[in-house]
């Protein structure tokens, strides 16, 4: 618990709070100020908007402990405020509310619009209100209410200047060679491994391939050491392996998100065709998330058998807490980077240069990726295992 | 949802912040506005042991002007840029970009340094400041260093920052009077994560030209050939290279996504050349 002292609606408040308690919960539960509403609790819906130090802010993604010394004003603190009084009246007149859940946040945002902007048009009003969601009104009444208050006239601070555009555009010139450092963005190779029709709905499918300067036989032989190959995957570790079944762990770090998946898998390989599959599933106990995956791999001779292309297809599904991270493109990008790290480490290992204690590399953890990796990893291991 | 329990320390100064960061190892997260971290905490995607609050450090709120650039403290808020409370070395680009970040209530608390450190590819500052060739000044107990934004982001949410490093300031070069910029963001709803960003800066006096394709899955992409063509031959010459450049940069993207990115860049170029 941390001690905080702040001002709420003009009154000094001192309290002990848990650092994880956000301001909205503190206002509602500790102070009984239930006019501040909680909708999404992730900063999207705007129902929890309150004034902090004179500016509207989200009280659900602002922690009470961070408000020590701040001045907070909730909807309850606007009783005698003339502008808020006019807005309240206008919301009533123009049917700017039905269930009323969004209304405290709407009013606080509307008051900010009326006080800060100089004669905004309707498009601007709607833009400014876009951070407050209402599921009843269709916004028509709310926008009308704000417009009617603005129409009554009011002095406002200068609006944001819009940059004047030149009609002709800048002159042409020869660019300085250091004007932009060339940063080749390595295009990830698309594996040619045929994507099998899958009955796994809502699974993510990734295909990657990389070349190593060794014959398929050598690569296949080296890949028989499953734990060793697994060690090439940043954050991965095989705990047990009996030749077919394996148990292992994958720790992933994706920016601020980290997870440690523990799981089991099965390696099935076809030494003659130099291909195989690894299937498995694992769980991250901390986040109560689960991952299922299937890795298909194949070694293809290159340069007349002197080199090998390793093709890997990873299919995975993430469920639980981490699956809330819905931006699949970013997860894919992470998986690509992780695979690139793996390929680099594996290539080094195959060249006899890699130690077994590999650093985590540049790739940081991800949730979904963690799963992918655990799967991929196992597959690779199984691959290696043959 | 409520976050998992974490400890919280408000750093009294920069030295204290980096010392806490160092001591806490990987379990600590710096927080300033917390407008990106907060949702991730509430969703329990992020479970730090310690939050180190640097929002009120005066040294992170400084503005230092020199002849060729302005150094902005990392904890300046988006709204402060939007409202013109700090000078703009980019002829209005920064002010324009700041005003389009999320929602006003978020801009009032979220910070420029926090946004860069979070390294969400869809973030506005990342693309816009890469387009002007800004750099971050980074500090740890071991000392300071400067990282160009074009080298700063390694992937989504992944930066060149070491675990014990923090962004102290952002150095933004001054565009010359003859420069022009364009910035176009495509998102499904105002304030949502961007689907595509085009950011273009043309500065004949400094012989500088950069075209950035942002809000891709990884770091912002510099379209170098296009920038060269744009500088040497103007809008038509640059645009002639657009579709091919997008295809090379995003080989795996769906055609619709490629189209979105191309449109964002095209519209940004259109702004530069006044159409």
Interface residues (C-beta under 8 A of the other chain):
Chain A: X2 X18 X19 X20 X21 X22 X25 X41 X42 X43 X44 X46 X49 X52 X55 X56 X57 X58 X60 X61 X62 X63 X65 X66 X68 X109 X112 X127 X128 X130 X131 X132 X160 X161 X163 X165 X166 X167 X168 X169 X170 X171 X172 X173 X174 X175 X176 X179 X180 X181 X182 X183 X185 X187 X188 X190 X253 X254 X255 X256 X257 X258 X286 X287 X321 X322 X324 X325 X327 X329 X330 X332 X333 X334 X336 X337 X362 X363 X364 X366 X367
Chain B: X1 X2 X3 X4 X5 X6 X7 X8 X10 X26 X29 X31 X34 X35 X37 X38 X39 X40 X41 X42 X43 X44 X45 X46 X47 X48 X51 X53 X55 X79 X82 X83 X84 X91 X92 X93 X95 X96 X99 X102 X103 X104 X105 X106 X108 X109 X118 X119 X121 X133 X148 X150 X151 X154 X155 X156 X157 X158 X178 X179 X180 X189 X190 X191 X193 X202 X203 X204 X206 X207 X208 X209 X210 X216 X217 X218 X219 X221 X222 X224 X227 X228 X231 X232 X233 X234 X235 X248 X249 X251 X252 X271 X272 X273 X274
